[in-house]
Amino acid sequence: MKISILVADDFPLLLDGLCTALDADPAFDVVGRATDGVEAAERAAELAPDVVLLDMMMPRCDGREAIELVRSRAPGTRVIAISASERIELVRGALDAGAAGYVSKASLAHELRDAVVAVQGSPAKPYISPRIAERVLRSDSDRAGPGDSGRARAALLSPREHDVLRLIARGYSDSAIADELSIRIRTVQNHLARIRIKTRLRRRSELVTWAMRHGVR
């Protein structure tokens, strides 16, 4: 079965180029287009695509707001942020909002394909363009401070905390994690609080990149 994709970008030439490139791949089916974040959320709710490729700089709402809108209107849809910017704070903002991936517009076509396949795979995996991921991971490592032992901290996680972190790394929201694990949202939040204490990380984006770095799948 093909992976259905909705593409959102406010520049017609880029929108056409993305759709043409994706439609040329027999594994993909571009089912819709949008030119701003609000329209992307409306179209995602209507079409329920597997994946939304979402430009981070569009009219009517910013990238983070657009991701949150899409995630609220189409909770089963994975969002991949695409942007010309590789600023770490923008990447973290996208992941914190629930994006399952972040791809630079400077990437080659095969990276975009890799991103779609990764976030929609079984098991699903987060995807960040390699050169951006390296910078984010280096930044997270610097923030953790000298003497940090990621492996030791990973070993402190209980099996259920590991499950929760694994789903966070795949872009699941708290409610989606609760559904997947058949537990209450409050229980998810309690596990998440303990994960943050044990990993010494606060932001969801930091947890995603930390999970990627330490092989949490």
N, C-alpha and C positions, 0 to 999 in steps of 0.2 A: 504494500500500500504506500502511495506517495505521501510525503510530508507536506501538509498544506501550510502556506505562508501568506501572511499579510505584510505588505511593505509600506512604511510611512516615512516620507521625506518631502519637504516643501520645495525642493528644487526639481522641476520637471525633468531636466536632463539626467540628473542623478537617479531619480525615481525610475525613469524609463530604463536606464542602464542596469540598475539592480534587478528589475523585473525580467529584463531580457536575459541577463546572465543566469538567474535562477531558473527560469522557464526552460533554458537550454539543457538543464540537468534532468535526466529522466526520473530521478528520485524525488523531485520537487514539483509542487503544483502551486503557482501563485494564484490565490483565490480572491485577492482584493488589494486595493491601494488606498492610501490616505495622505493628506497633505498637512495635517496638524495633529497634535496630541489628542484633542477632544474627538475629532473624527476617527482617529485610530481606535480609541476606546469604543466608540459607537459601532464601528465596523467589526471590531473583534467580538463584541457582544452578539452581533448579528450572524457572523460567519463561523465563530468558534474555531479559528485556525489552530493548528498545532503550535505554530511559532509566529511571533510578530517581530519584524526587524524595524526598530524604532530609532529615527534620528534624534539625537539629544538636543538639537537646537531648532525648534519649530515654533510657529506662532501659537497664540492662545494659552499655552501653558508650557513650562520648562520641561526638560527631559525627565527629571525625577517625578514631577507631578503626572506627566503622561504615563510613565511606567506604572505608578500607583493606580491611575484610572483604568488602564488596561487590565491590570491584575485584579481589580475589584469587579470589573464588568465581565471578565472572562478568566476566572480563576484557574481553569485547566490549561490555559495557554502559556507557553514559555515566551519570555521577552528577551531579545538580544538587542542591546543598545549599540548603535553605530554612530561614530562621531569623528570629525576631523581633529578633535582635541584629544590629547593623550595625558591631560592633567590628572594626577593621582586623585585629587579631591573629587573630580567629576566621575572617575571610575568608581570610587567608593560610594558616591551618592547614588549611582545607578544600581549598584549591588545592594545597598541599604534599602532601596525602594522595591527590591524584589526581582531585578533583572537576573537572568540565568547566565548571561554572557555579555561581553563587551568587545566590540571589534572596531579597530581603527579603520578609517576610510583610506588609509595608506596601505592597507593589507592587500595581498594578492587574492584572486578569486578563490583559490583552493582553501584559504583560511576562512572565508565566509562559509564555504561548504562544510569545512570541519566544524565550525561553530554550530551550524544548524543540526548536523548529525549528532554532535556531542550532547547538546541540551535536550534533544528529542530521542536519544538512544535508550537502550535498556541494558544496564542502568543509565539513567540520565547523568550527565556530568557538566559542571560549570565550565565555561570557556572564556578565556581572556586572551586577546592577541599576545603571542609570546613575548614580544619586546615590552609590552605594557605590563604583563604579568611579572616579568623580572623586576621591573621598577617598583611595582606595588609590594612584592614580596620583600625586596630589599628595604623598602620603607617600613614595612611592618616589623622586620627584624630589628631595624634601628630603634623603633619605638619601644620594642620589648626590652632593650637595654643589654649590656654585656652580661655574660654568665647565664643567659637564658638557655634552658634545655627543653626544646619542643618535644622531644621524644619522652622525656620524663613526665611532662605535663599531659601528653596524650595518654600515657599509661594510667593516669589518675582518673580518666573518664570511665564511668560505669557503662555497661553494655547499652542501657537505654539512652544515656547521654550521648554515646557514640552514634546511636540511631538518629537522634534528634539533630546532631551536628551534620551527619551525612545528608539528611534531607535539607537542612539549611544550605549546604554546599550545592545542592541541586536546584536551589531557587524557590523552595517551598515556603509559603507563608505559614504563620503559626497555626491558622485554622486548617490549612492543608496538611500540616504535620499531624495535627490532632486526628484528622480523618484517616490518614494513612496508617497511623499507629493505634487507632481505636482508643484514644485517650482524650481527656478533656483539655481545652485550651489552657486553662489555669495550670494543669500539670505540665504542659509543654513549656509554659513560661517559667515554671519553677525549675525545670531541667535546664532551660536556657540560662537562668540566673546562676546556677551552679557551674555550668560550662564557662561562663564569663569569668567567674572567680578562679576556676582552675587554669584557664588558659591565659588569664590576666589581660584579656582583650574585651573591649566594650562594644565596638561597632559590629554590625552584622557583616559588613564588607570585610573587616579584618578576620572574622571567623571563617568566611568563605575562603579567603586566600590562605589562611593558616591550615584549614582542612585540606586544601589542594596540596600544600607544601608537605604535609605529613601523611599523605596517602589515605585520607578518610574518604571512603567511597560507599 
